[in-house]
Amino acid sequence: MLRYNLHTQKKIERIFEEGGYTVRYEKGNFNSGYCVLENKRVVVINKFHPLDTKINSLIEILSLVDLHLEDMKEETRSYFDELTTKQPETLFSQSK
């Protein structure tokens, strides 16, 4: 189960950094809570959203952008694969 804490957020940010993207937290009126500037390789997340929403947005963006996977460290690549191969669990997921 994915933990929604600052450590998880930093690990996901590291994926973006090693993949060639910059993550910024700014105020803005983004319909989805984030904005991706692909030409500049920048991801902007609404800084006023709660931590769990920021993490879910970052995970969603992972599947939308073209990261430089060959430049990632093994540990980072492994975490990337883990996040992108399974459906992320949300706070509202019910266990059966």
C-alpha positions in Angstrom: 0.0 0.0 0.0 1.3 3.4 -0.9 1.9 5.7 2.0 0.9 9.3 1.6 3.8 11.1 3.4 6.6 13.6 2.5 9.1 10.7 2.0 6.9 9.2 -0.7 6.5 12.6 -2.4 10.3 13.1 -2.4 10.9 9.6 -3.9 8.5 10.4 -6.7 10.1 13.8 -7.3 13.4 12.0 -7.6 12.0 9.9 -10.4 11.2 13.1 -12.3 14.6 14.7 -11.5 16.5 11.6 -12.7 14.2 11.4 -15.7 15.0 14.9 -16.8 12.0 16.8 -15.5 11.8 19.6 -12.9 8.9 19.5 -10.4 7.7 22.8 -9.1 4.9 23.7 -6.6 3.1 26.9 -7.5 -0.3 28.5 -7.1 -2.4 28.3 -10.2 -5.9 27.6 -11.5 -5.2 24.2 -13.1 -8.3 22.2 -13.8 -6.6 18.9 -13.0 -4.4 20.3 -10.2 -1.3 20.2 -12.3 0.3 21.5 -15.5 2.9 19.8 -17.7 5.2 22.0 -19.8 6.7 19.3 -22.0 8.9 21.5 -24.1 10.6 22.8 -21.0 10.4 19.5 -19.2 8.7 21.1 -16.1 5.8 19.7 -14.0 3.9 22.3 -12.0 1.7 21.1 -9.1 -0.8 23.3 -7.3 0.9 24.0 -4.0 -2.4 24.5 -2.2 -3.6 20.9 -2.7 -3.3 18.4 0.2 -0.3 16.0 0.2 -2.3 13.0 -1.0 -3.6 14.9 -4.0 -0.1 16.0 -4.9 1.2 12.5 -4.8 -1.7 11.1 -6.8 -1.1 13.9 -9.4 2.6 13.1 -9.6 1.8 9.4 -10.1 -0.7 10.2 -12.8 1.8 12.4 -14.6 4.4 9.6 -14.7 2.3 7.8 -17.3 2.0 11.0 -19.4 5.5 12.2 -19.8 8.5 10.8 -21.6 11.2 10.2 -19.0 14.8 9.4 -19.6 14.7 6.0 -18.0 18.2 5.1 -19.1 19.6 7.9 -16.9 17.8 6.7 -13.7 19.6 4.9 -10.9 18.5 1.2 -10.4 16.7 2.0 -7.1 14.8 4.9 -8.7 13.9 2.8 -11.8 12.6 0.0 -9.6 10.3 2.4 -7.7 9.1 3.9 -11.1 8.3 0.4 -12.3 6.4 -0.4 -9.1 4.3 2.8 -9.4 3.5 2.5 -13.1 2.7 -1.3 -13.3 0.0 -1.4 -10.6 -3.0 0.8 -10.0 -2.2 3.4 -7.3 -4.3 3.0 -4.2 -6.1 6.0 -2.9 -7.2 7.0 0.5 -10.7 5.9 -0.4 -9.9 2.4 -1.7 -11.6 -0.3 0.2 -9.9 -3.5 1.0 -11.8 -6.7 0.5 
